[in-house]
């Protein structure tokens, strides 16, 4: 069978030792179509981001690039603009026909906390080949805010799959006809198009821009921080904003999206030719996201946007990303929203869970 592996089969992988951890994996880590990964007790400050290459291990490259070691046991600050490598508590011994892809969790992306998974013999970030056996590491680079972290915190997640289960455009059209994937017209072209909403009803507020000089965010503090200390509001009356190079923005999609239970999705970059910006650092959408029976009735996608070399005019309705849908091997026994304490079901424009409403 081909498809994304659901929660009940992830549990079986743990039982078989294909996923190992010390301490053991907890039920709270298992999501409908992914597994949350936990930080270990040490972080290594490195001179630069790196990939190991086919013939080296992460430990080999740490010997080459490590500057100093940070003990996370009592909590430690990862400083803005620095790069760290953290051994994770989980390791893998994948079957020959099972591969994996990792991504930052939603709250991680909304803090502009660039978090990517690297492995021994790895030639890509966040992509783990079929049959991989070995440790996992998180490369973490806080881009906008310094953060306080502790062992066991879950900044990224991993999704397992067999074969290629991506829906082509014809299959996406059929699925949309059966279960509407967006609340308006579906723009389907190598995935489901995502556009930006710069005309929110009843307000001129359309987003937030990270302030350049702020305090530290303790990732254990939920609903704690005053947004005004970390974010500037972005307003517009004409449906357009100008993105400043290097600045980080939180915006929202115009579409309310649905992920039916038998499918999972991942946000993929849109064509680079349409603008000097990158959208969405946290790309997994779980089965049940925005699904009416899971308490969603369509949920908007929050867009994490960073502009690159030149100022760029972003306009209402401009397509900025695409959702790639994949079939599940089997429908999960728990869905995003209804069966979990999901922070972002039914969301609109929303900062991470660390900030007061």
C-alpha positions in Angstrom: 0.0 0.0 0.0 1.1 3.6 -0.7 0.3 6.5 1.5 0.9 8.5 4.7 1.1 6.4 7.8 -1.7 7.3 10.4 -1.5 7.5 14.2 -2.5 3.9 14.9 0.2 2.5 12.6 2.8 5.0 14.1 2.0 3.3 17.4 2.7 -0.1 15.9 6.1 1.3 14.5 7.0 2.2 18.1 6.0 -1.2 19.4 8.2 -2.8 16.7 11.2 -0.7 17.5 11.1 1.1 14.2 10.8 4.3 16.2 12.8 4.3 19.4 13.2 7.0 22.1 14.8 7.6 25.5 12.7 8.3 27.5 9.9 6.4 25.7 7.5 8.1 23.3 4.4 9.4 25.0 0.8 9.3 23.6 0.8 13.1 23.5 3.5 13.0 20.8 1.4 11.0 18.3 -0.7 13.2 16.0 -3.2 12.0 13.3 -0.5 11.7 10.6 2.8 12.6 12.3 4.9 12.2 15.4 6.2 15.1 17.5 10.0 15.1 18.1 11.5 16.1 21.4 14.7 18.1 22.2 17.4 16.3 24.1 19.5 17.6 26.9 22.3 19.3 24.9 22.6 21.9 22.1 25.7 22.6 20.0 26.3 26.1 18.8 27.7 25.8 15.3 29.4 28.2 13.0 27.0 27.5 10.1 24.1 25.4 9.0 25.3 22.2 7.3 24.2 18.9 5.8 26.3 15.8 6.4 26.6 14.4 2.9 26.3 10.7 2.1 29.5 9.6 3.7 29.5 11.5 7.0 27.6 11.6 10.3 26.3 14.6 12.2 28.8 13.8 14.9 31.6 14.0 12.4 30.4 17.4 11.2 29.9 18.7 14.7 33.6 18.1 15.3 34.3 20.4 12.4 31.7 23.2 13.0 31.0 23.1 16.8 31.8 26.3 18.7 30.5 25.3 22.2 28.0 23.1 23.9 24.9 24.3 25.8 23.3 22.3 28.6 19.5 22.5 28.2 18.7 20.6 31.4 17.7 23.6 33.5 16.6 25.7 30.5 18.8 27.7 28.1 18.4 30.6 25.7 18.9 30.0 22.0 19.9 33.4 20.7 18.5 35.1 17.7 20.7 34.8 14.6 22.7 31.8 15.9 22.6 28.3 14.7 22.3 25.3 17.0 22.2 21.5 16.5 20.2 19.6 19.1 20.2 15.7 19.3 16.6 14.6 19.6 15.3 12.0 22.0 13.9 9.9 19.1 15.8 7.6 16.7 14.7 5.5 13.7 15.2 2.0 12.3 12.9 2.3 9.3 11.8 -0.6 7.1 13.2 -0.6 3.6 9.9 0.7 2.1 9.2 3.5 4.6 10.6 7.0 4.2 9.9 10.1 6.3 9.6 13.9 6.0 9.9 16.4 8.8 8.7 19.9 9.4 8.4 22.6 12.0 5.3 22.6 14.2 2.8 25.4 13.7 3.8 27.3 16.8 7.4 27.0 15.9 6.9 28.5 12.4 4.8 31.4 13.8 7.8 32.4 16.0 10.1 32.5 12.9 12.0 29.7 14.6 13.7 28.0 11.7 13.8 24.3 12.7 14.9 21.6 10.3 15.7 17.9 10.8 19.1 16.5 9.8 20.4 12.9 9.8 23.6 10.9 9.3 24.3 10.6 5.6 21.7 13.3 4.8 21.8 15.3 1.6 18.5 17.2 2.2 16.9 19.0 5.1 13.8 17.4 6.5 13.9 14.4 4.0 14.7 11.0 5.4 15.2 8.1 2.9 13.5 4.8 3.1 15.3 2.3 5.4 17.2 5.0 7.4 18.6 3.7 10.7 20.2 6.2 13.1 19.8 9.2 15.3 17.8 12.4 14.5 18.9 16.0 15.1 17.2 19.3 15.0 19.0 22.3 13.5 17.5 25.4 15.1 18.0 29.0 14.1 15.9 31.7 15.9 15.3 34.3 13.2 13.2 37.0 15.0 13.1 36.2 18.7 15.5 34.6 21.2 13.8 31.6 22.9 14.2 29.7 26.1 14.1 25.9 25.6 14.2 22.8 27.8 14.6 19.1 27.1 11.4 17.4 25.9 10.1 20.5 24.1 8.5 19.6 20.7 9.5 22.0 18.0 9.3 19.8 14.9 7.4 16.7 13.7 7.9 13.8 11.4 5.6 12.1 9.0 6.1 8.6 7.6 4.9 7.2 4.4 5.2 4.4 1.8 5.6 5.1 -1.9 4.3 8.2 -3.7 0.7 9.1 -2.6 0.5 12.6 -3.9 -2.7 13.5 -5.6 -2.3 14.9 -9.1 -4.5 17.7 -10.3 -7.2 15.4 -11.8 -7.5 13.6 -8.5 -7.6 16.9 -6.6 -10.5 18.1 -8.8 -12.4 14.9 -8.1 -11.8 15.2 -4.3 -12.9 18.9 -4.4 -16.1 17.9 -6.2 -16.8 15.2 -3.5 -15.7 17.2 -0.4 -15.0 20.9 -1.0 -11.4 21.7 -0.1 -11.9 25.4 0.0 -14.9 27.7 0.5 -14.6 29.4 -2.9 -13.3 28.5 -6.3 -10.4 26.0 -6.1 -7.3 27.1 -7.9 -5.7 23.7 -8.8 -2.4 23.8 -10.6 0.3 21.3 -9.3 -1.6 21.4 -5.9 -4.3 23.6 -4.4 -3.4 27.3 -4.6 -3.4 29.4 -1.5 -3.8 33.2 -1.7 -3.4 36.0 0.8 -6.3 37.9 2.5 -5.6 41.6 2.7 -9.2 42.7 3.0 -10.4 41.2 6.3 -14.0 42.0 7.1 -14.6 44.9 9.5 -11.0 45.8 10.1 -8.0 47.3 8.5 -5.7 44.9 10.4 -4.3 42.3 8.0 -1.2 40.9 9.7 1.7 41.3 12.1 5.3 42.2 11.6 8.0 41.0 14.1 9.7 43.8 16.0 13.5 43.7 15.6 14.5 44.1 19.3 12.5 42.2 21.8 12.8 40.1 25.0 13.2 36.3 25.2 10.2 34.0 24.7 9.9 31.0 27.1 8.3 28.3 24.9 6.6 26.8 27.9 4.6 30.1 28.5 1.2 29.7 26.8 -1.1 32.8 26.4 1.5 34.7 28.4 3.1 37.5 26.3 1.6 40.9 25.2 1.7 40.8 21.4 2.5 44.5 21.4 5.9 43.8 22.9 6.9 41.6 20.0 4.8 42.5 17.0 3.8 45.6 15.0 0.3 45.5 13.5 0.1 45.7 9.7 -2.9 47.7 8.4 -4.1 48.4 4.9 -7.1 50.1 3.4 -6.4 49.4 -0.3 -5.7 45.6 -0.2 -2.0 45.8 -0.6 1.1 45.9 1.6 4.8 46.4 0.9 7.0 43.7 2.3 10.4 44.9 3.6 13.5 42.9 2.9 14.5 40.7 5.9 11.2 41.4 7.8 9.0 38.6 9.0 5.2 38.7 8.7 2.2 36.8 10.0 -0.7 36.9 7.4 -3.7 34.7 6.7 -5.0 32.9 3.7 -8.1 34.1 1.9 -9.3 30.4 1.6 -10.8 28.4 4.4 -9.3 25.0 3.8 -10.5 21.5 4.6 -8.4 18.3 4.9 -10.7 15.3 4.8 -9.9 12.4 7.2 -8.4 10.1 4.5 -5.9 12.7 3.4 -3.0 14.8 4.7 -1.4 17.9 3.1 1.8 19.8 3.1 2.4 23.5 2.3 4.8 23.7 -0.6 6.6 26.9 -1.9 5.0 28.7 -4.8 7.0 29.5 -7.9 9.9 31.7 -7.0 9.3 33.8 -10.1 6.1 35.4 -8.7 7.8 37.3 -5.8 10.8 37.8 -3.6 9.4 36.1 -0.6 9.1 32.7 1.1 5.8 31.6 2.7 5.1 29.1 5.4 7.8 27.5 7.5 5.5 25.0 9.2 4.0 23.0 6.4 2.0 20.0 7.7 -1.8 20.0 7.6 -3.3 17.0 9.5 -6.4 14.9 8.6 -9.4 16.8 10.0 -7.9 20.3 9.7 -10.9 22.5 8.9 -13.2 19.4 8.6 -16.7 20.2 9.7 -17.2 16.9 11.7 -13.9 17.7 13.5 -15.1 21.1 14.6 -13.5 23.0 11.7 -16.0 24.0 8.9 -13.0 25.3 7.0 -9.9 26.8 8.7 -7.7 29.4 7.2 -4.0 28.8 6.8 -1.7 31.2 8.7 1.1 32.3 6.4 4.6 32.9 7.7 6.1 35.3 5.2 9.7 36.5 4.9 10.7 38.9 2.1 14.2 38.5 0.5 16.3 40.9 -1.5 13.9 43.7 -2.6 10.8 45.4 -1.2 7.8 43.6 -2.7 4.1 44.7 -3.1 1.8 41.9 -2.0 -1.8 42.3 -3.1 -5.1 40.8 -1.9 -5.9 37.5 -3.5 -2.3 36.9 -4.8 -1.5 33.2 -4.9 1.5 32.7 -2.5 1.6 29.0 -1.9 0.1 25.6 -2.6 -1.2 22.7 -0.7 0.0 19.3 -1.9 -2.5 16.6 -0.8 -1.5 12.9 -0.1 -3.6 9.8 0.5 -3.4 8.2 3.9 -2.7 4.4 4.0 -5.7 4.3 6.3 -7.9 6.9 8.0 -6.5 7.9 11.4 -8.3 7.0 14.5 -8.0 10.5 15.8 -8.5 13.8 13.8 -7.1 17.2 14.2 -9.5 19.3 16.3 -12.2 17.0 17.5 -10.0 14.3 19.1 -7.0 16.5 20.2 -6.4 19.7 22.0 -5.7 21.5 18.7 -4.7 25.1 19.1 -5.5 26.3 15.6 -8.7 24.6 14.4 -11.2 27.1 13.0 -8.5 29.8 13.1 -8.3 33.1 11.3 -5.4 35.6 11.6 -3.7 34.3 14.7 -0.3 34.5 16.4 1.3 31.5 18.1 -0.2 30.1 21.3 2.4 31.9 23.4 0.7 35.3 23.0 -2.4 36.7 24.7 -5.5 36.9 22.5 
